[in-house]
Amino acid sequence: MKVYKFGGASVKDVKSIENFVEIVSQFKTKKCLIVVSAMGKMTNAFEEIVDAYFKSTSILSDKITFVKKYHFTILDTLFKDEKQLIFDEISQIFLQISGFLATNTNKDHNYVYDQVVSNAEIISTKILSHYLKTKNVNNVWLDAREYIKTDKSYRRANVDFEQTKTTIKSIHVNAIYITQGFIAQAKSGETTTLGREGSDYSAAIFASCLHAKSLTIFKDVAGVLNADPKRFDNTILLEKISYKEAIEMTFYGASVIHPKTIRPLKNAAIPLYVKSFVNPNLTGTVIKNNVQMHPKAPCFIEKKTQILISITTKDFSFIDEKNISEIFGWMHTFRLKANLIQNTAISFTICLEDIFNTFSKFLEQLQVNYKGKYNTDVKLVTIRHFTQDSIAEIEKINKVLLKQTTRETVQFVVK
Ligand code: ASP
């Protein structure tokens, strides 16, 4: 069996849904599992519902209406002729969301986020599964939460692989299955999510637990490129890359695949194909074991909205291991992610990411014993397999605040 994953852009409107149906109906194997994201930018729109719920309730109903309208416009066009059961099913989900928001007493933003935002995937897969059926593509809809089990780290839940393996193994894939990416479930039953863009990771988890022949991720680009085509000219398609290379690239911020995707695939030696949903017949990129990157080219990776902080002791003493472990302890507590570190005798510099808006709390804690000077909204630029020309290209257009070089990789924090 094979696993496929379609992201939001590939099902963002009626035209792209028709394209999705076309691709699926051409699959040679009918034994497959298809993981689908929320439609278009619906995850962002659901995030706005949660923000409104906590911050400005006056616009809450507008935010819900926007999301509802988006889906019902698609439904109206897809199912022009008959009012199908699917309309009731989707209406029911919106009633549940409103009911949840009206009665919820839990103040944890991350908890509410997962209970609400996860509906974007449920809605999208219900619509697609239903539409495929009307096009004579028989399929079985699965609720991914019954299979992917996690802890309760809402918005970035950690997968319990033992339990997940057992539940996924109970699926006997003898038909086309449609399920959601991104969403999962804590043991106590609450919905959790795996982090933004987490559907790739979901697909990799399903693929590895089902011992799939391959995983194919359909994207709006031709495959894995050596840079983001929206940011760089003359990008090159990487036809082959190793798992190791892919892990490095995604770790540094290559957004084409979610960073956690590769590990489950590597462990089960399942090749990953990254292809264009616009031209699915093109080969795209294959990521697997024992291949040299081909063609070999410098790869540019950018991570935006970083914070660069330099920490010194108040009494001019050295920053030693004890200080570093204390600082990292707080970073762990506040769920801040360090993307680059550098230290000198009296200062310790970290380029970090404030995903959960906790930086100010971290700073408060830090400033009791240390001094911290920082720049917000900086960018981390990484070049894998750098050349002098590629370095010059970055240095020419950016103000470099920090540069770090290893054998294969150079990184810059730039303003
Ligand atoms: N829908 C989620 C997001 O936009 C997960 C995904 O698409 O991978 O982040």
Residues whose N, C-alpha, C, O or C-beta is under 5 A from the ligand:
A	BS01	LIG	G8 S37 A38 T43 F182 G195 R196 E197 G198 S199 D200
